[in-house]
Each structure stands twice: as C-alpha cells, then as structure tokens.
Amino acid sequence: MRTLRLLTSAALLCAPAFAAPADTMMVRKVHTEAGKMGQHETPAKDETQTVWIAKDRVRVESDDKIILLRLDQKKLYMMDPKEKTYSPIDLPFDMKKYLPAEMAEMYDKMNSANTMSCKVTPTDETKKIKDWNTKKYELKVTGSMTGGMTEEVWVTKDISVDTAAFLELLRTTLTMRPGGESMVDELKKIDGVPVMSDRTLKSPMGTVKTHEELVSIEQKDAPAGAFELPKDYKETPFNPMMMGGRRPPESKGPPPQKQ
C-alpha cells in the first residue's frame, strides 16, 4: 500500500494544466500520522518527495523509493536506492503477467468482484496557500473490498505543468489495484495542480491519515541521468507482494521427511 500511496499522490498532479516550456521539479512534504494496522502500531512518519516532470518521462523520488516512468520505452521502473536494484514493468500494465499461475485466476475474481467508484466534487471554497490561489475539491473512493478513502484537495491553476506523462502514470497506478482503472476519468475533473491535501484511507486493517503539501516548484532542466537507470543497479523481477513495502517471507524449503 505504501508504494501505491506514493504513486497515487504523485499521479494526482496529472490534473489538466498548461504546457510547460521546460522540465519541472516539484518538492512535496508528506506527513503520515501514527496509527494501528491490525495488531501492529505504526509510528508517525515524515518524508520528502521530489518529482521531476518531462515531456514523456516522470521521476518520483521519496526517502527510500524511486519511481521512473519512461513512456518512450513503454516501461515503469521501481527502484530501491538502498539495495541498488530496479524492477522493470511493461506498459500497459498487466498484473497477471507478474503473478504465479495459481494466483492469476484469483486476481481475476478479485478484479470483477471489487466494484470501485470514485467521486470528485468541486466546492466554492477558496483560499491562499503560499503564493497560490487555490480551490477545494472533495474526493471520495469506495470499493466493495475496501473501507474507502476520503480526501480534501486544494488545487491551483497558477502553476504551469506539462501533465501528459502524469496521465499515463495515473492510469498505470490505478490498474495496479483491482477495479482501479475506472477511477481515471473521474480524477481528471480535478482542474489544476494540488498544493495541499488531507487524506483518510480506511481498510479492514485500520485507518491511515496523511497530509501533503507542495513546498516548491520550479522549471529547469533535470540533472543529467535523472531519467536513466543507474549503471550500478541490478535488475530484479517485479514482485507484486512488494507493493505494500514488505518483503515476502523467505522460503525455508519443504519440511523434513520422517525416517
């Protein structure tokens, strides 16, 4: 879920806007409140996201994850800077391609059973956030297999961003969740660039509350290699079980046979 939240929060920047003349760099602060997920207490966490946007590529970098979208290659790369690894994902995304055969059928059933809906409601509320004039949108996501999500998003049209690549990032992100692709058209109603949001995500395991703010935005050329895979990174297969930020348990082999 954590990786999906990173992708989704970045993808919300895809709202229609002007075409920018150069690369764009955004810095965002994300605060997740302490809570309880099942039997586990989760401490509060603060992290910084740096987002680079170019014509056909996007780089989203957090404290311990990097997402690299290359539309020219029809690839999405999930990178782990600590382990120095990357996992390539073919676009358009097909989850069943990365699942064991015995799980693919189960995924199809989950996908058809999870009727997800998304509702974006513009409001008349406005306020000044830093140098930006913003308008409030309310977002509500419900699903038959989830507790749903609500979000208040403050959006500005004072910022010029080329968002074509983010539209594809959004679509890819949502197809990683059963029933999620149906949300794409509704999210396009958010007219502008989000600069502040408060999100409440509910699940059978617990509730997660997140506050996000846009700290800065500037148009300049991305650093050399920002949209390339580092040469010292090793490729590892994409593992859907890693989407929650947890490593799957190591196999200990078959149990010993009795003599």
Steps between C-alpha positions, in 0.01 A plus 500: 500500500781742577640486146152544359443805719825646369393441141146620549594820682745583224252407231244744637724769353368388163206742505472699174729801483701710257790354304825593671798610286762299695543222754322560829620414850256478790588440864226364726485430872295204620400436862334172598344488845570225749239228503428132528486253213360175628706403803792722403557856621630727225701806606451841344721563199618802304654474157588717204403429140687650208314482169660570162266535201615498137321452169476120503655406832449548873720434802345481848756466779423452869734419787531131412324448166534632145235463231619564144251521213636480144218525250750490212607154619150395611651419839446581866797438728473452875840570656642430844794738564604315818523160336605657167247297304229574247196308379370569148127495430365481146234749391210473466503327838364146532507374859447136400831505316677535835293253701547124538252304287305386805448862609400641159153347513451632853601847383240488220232417755613783729503742207144415398373497859656828610258763372696819566351844451649846520320832541668840462298798625618858442407748772472878513764524776816690410807613691855620451770240565845656480500688168225291343129565469330169569159337481384204707393167351357208694591149393328181612596147399294197596549133422324179582824352635643806677401749766540784252683833495402863545717796414487878501719643225592867457579564134656794316496603136784746555759231417595395147583130467515265202294215638464255209744253654321520834176391336670176404657468845155538654352235274785260571475561874131429513520183291720359778188490716202277419229720347717812516513591133138613514613795716715664232235709321352626827839616633549708186232733638755640746578813299844621600804393700446380861703702751357361825291198591372306800424135435335233714546145377296228668548126470405192699845527662458857625503868403784706354490881496739695280568871449686618190629842399671636194813675630643640178479479123741625236565447134853400411689221329511175691845383613690278258388140537187582700286295262753219449566181694824522701767272356579348840140387562407135451175383344259297711159367389201711598326338798140614564541384860741792547232761428433538869863566575548161662726224385343159458615237746800300392433145395635249745452205268285191555465360851735215583362157430459252779737205487 
